[in-house]
Amino acid sequence: MAELNRQVIVITGAAGAVGRVVAQRFVQAGATVALWDQKLDSLQSLHQQLDPHPLTVAVDLTDPDAVDAGIAHVLDAYQRIDGLVHIAGGFAMPGAAHEGHLNVWHHMLALNATALYITAGKIAQQMLKTQSKGSITAIVAKAAQRGMKHAAAYSASKAAALRVVESMAEDLKPHGIRVNAVSPSIIDTPANRQSMGEANVHKWVTPDEIAETLLFLASDRASAMTGANLELNGRV
């Protein structure tokens, strides 16, 4: 199946539980993927599993210069970028907002909002230079819709990320670049099973379900969709 017709897609957070599944699914759909993560060694096993072996790049998405360098690596290897799937982010529930936790506030905003603003913005600039009509999709979270107990920083950062997606969709609409978000509830990952137990795993959203949604949004099947936020609530 060549649904993505050799499009060059940058996938951030590719070494994580969701990112690995997404990378595999996009390769199966005919994409040429460039895998970005903060730690290059975490990508090595995935690099070996995929055929052809993809470009892997260590990038700090909160650093504009590092993102520029990552883009340069992709252009050196593939000469263009047709789209972005932004999975990278962070999670923390340190306690009530009135207790302070200012360090967590800055950290969550950096990982979930600033990183998206920088990365999606710079990749959009490159897509505009080559007149690509591709897509940008970001994983946000159900928490973007409403505050959560002990998670003010996380919820606010995800809400900010969603506003970035919506604003970019409006900015890029005249240029034929689609920008959308996917907001899962609890994702069935090893980390979540360890921290939350496995009693309600069957209610959670799976990485495969997220990958299929991201593939849909990157494909021509979603050609009429931009500025959308698809909520994947599972049965939570």
Helices and strands as residue ranges (DSSP letters): E 8-12, H 17-28, E 32-37, G 40-43, H 44-49, E 55-58, H 64-78, E 83-86, G 97-99, H 102-109, I 110-114, H 115-129, E 135-139, G 142-144, H 152-172, G 173-175, E 178-184, H 190-196, G 201-203, H 207-218, G 220-222, E 229-232
